[in-house]
């Protein structure tokens, strides 16, 4: 379409094959860079959680008399905060990762096979719509479950085991399970209540873990949702 000065508008210029490929390559590189940056943020959060957990466990066992088992209970809350941060960052990371995978599956794979037929019809429309209105491809709870499966479940197991060992060993070796339960007392909160609260927290984490494993969705950072297009908007 020409304007009043006889100049052709942007939409009026037909793209040549070389121009289209060049634009796609630069677009792919940009999306890959953003995905890599957010992936680095995920690693940073995980490192914080691991270092924090290790430091608190070391502190809890450094002094038999002075270091209370409460520090290990606080470790659960700190790791929970890190899990929330990482789940949020994982959702943002997946916005760029999903576009990268879409281009790899439908643009670069046909080129490598020398069979220029994309496996998915209208994939360019899906990517264009996602550029116009970016959307998360899974829920926050799904992201929590996925990061719990990959990293944080092991941290919670380590903290729980350290808590039991701390109660059994310090200040002196416990003679019975009942004595361990008495040692769980926190201020005016009796030991059985603290034990029940900790077990309830662990059960909730286990349910989230199991739920994430059973849900249909992305299994990790590589295999994604690009085969379940209901998570994309058109």
TAQUI-V126797 format. One line per field, one symbol per residue. ss: DSSP state (@ for helix, = for strand, . for the rest). psi: psi as a letter, one per 30 degrees, with the letter a starting at -180 (. if undefined). Layout:
# TAQUI-V126797
ss->???
psi->???
This chain:
# TAQUI-V126797
ss->.=.....=.@@@....@@@@@@@@@@@@@@@@@@@@@@@@@@@@@@@@@@@@@@@@@@@@@@.......@@@@@@@@@@@@@@@@@@@@@@@@@@@@@@@@@@@@@@@@@@@@.........@@@@@@@@@@.......@@@@@@@@@@@@@@@@@@@@@@@@@@@@@@.......@@@@@@@..=..=.@@@@@@@@@@@@@@@@@@@@@@@@..............@@@...
psi->kkafggkkleffkkkleeeeeeeeeeeeeeeeeeeeeeeeeeeeeeeeeeeeeeeeeeeegejeeejlfeeeeeeeeeeeeeeeeeeeeeeeefeeeeeeeeeeefeeeeeefhjhjkfkkgeeeeeeefeeikkkflleeeeeeeeeeeefeeeeeeeeeeeeeeeeekflkkfleeeeeeffkjbfjleeeeeeeeeeeeeeeeeeeeeeefkkakfafejagffiffflk.
